[in-house]
């Protein structure tokens, strides 16, 4: 999966318009919804598309979109 496709999926999860996210986007930025439902959707996205399982507590310190991308990049599952 290409990074742009992942960002589009994350946009959907975070309630942001498609094409507006970058790795530097803060999860507390205006128009971003990083709440418990978004967290569950993110964890399901990782599991479904990349077979990555994270605990919700491992996401507590996520502050930017780059933090959301890190588990995928660590597993070298992004092009």
LUMKOLRO-332829 format. One record per residue (C-alpha): x, y, z; residue in three letters. Coordinates in steps of 0.001 Angstrom, whole numbers, padded with zeros to 6 digits, always signed. Layout:
REM residues N
XYZAla
...
END
This chain:
REM residues 79
+000000+000000+000000Unk
+001334+003413-000943Unk
+001811+006109+001690Unk
-000773+008296-000057Unk
-003348+005495+000217Unk
-002572+005057+003903Unk
-002937+008802+004481Unk
-006323+008700+002736Unk
-007431+005865+005028Unk
-006158+007769+008054Unk
-008040+010849+006859Unk
-011225+008806+006915Unk
-010445+007465+010392Unk
-009620+010931+011741Unk
-012510+012696+010045Unk
-010209+014921+008000Unk
-010739+015810+004346Unk
-008885+013486+001965Unk
-005545+014932+000909Unk
-005101+017194+003931Unk
-002943+014985+006155Unk
+000811+014911+006195Unk
+003111+013047+008579Unk
+003601+016287+010521Unk
-000126+016843+011099Unk
-000885+017021+014814Unk
-003560+014717+016175Unk
-004865+017711+018138Unk
-005186+019942+015051Unk
-008476+021535+014155Unk
-010607+019168+012094Unk
-008883+016042+013446Unk
-010818+013654+015667Unk
-008406+011447+017616Unk
-010709+009863+020171Unk
-011539+006369+021380Unk
-013554+005547+018254Unk
-010751+006747+015974Unk
-008292+004663+018005Unk
-010412+001540+017553Unk
-010753+002220+013828Unk
-006971+002742+013571Unk
-006224-000516+015395Unk
-008681-002377+013142Unk
-007085-000766+010062Unk
-003628-001964+011148Unk
-004875-005478+011816Unk
-006928-005794+008623Unk
-004466-004299+006134Unk
-001080-005109+007687Unk
-001681-007874+010240Unk
-000233-005592+012919Unk
-001667-005833+016415Unk
-001047-002995+018857Unk
-002497-002480+022287Unk
-004455+000683+022866Unk
-001949+001670+025551Unk
+000885+001637+023023Unk
-000903+004496+021224Unk
-001272+006757+024270Unk
+001678+008948+023352Unk
+000812+009362+019681Unk
+000899+013074+018815Unk
+001217+013242+015007Unk
+000205+011331+011916Unk
+003837+010174+011721Unk
+003227+008310+014990Unk
+000319+006520+013306Unk
+002527+005606+010346Unk
+005461+004368+012459Unk
+004188+000802+013141Unk
+003622+000284+009426Unk
+007027+001652+008471Unk
+008751-000382+011191Unk
+007338-003505+009593Unk
+008388-002241+006141Unk
+004841-002610+004854Unk
+004620+000731+003106Unk
+005871+001690-000362Unk
END
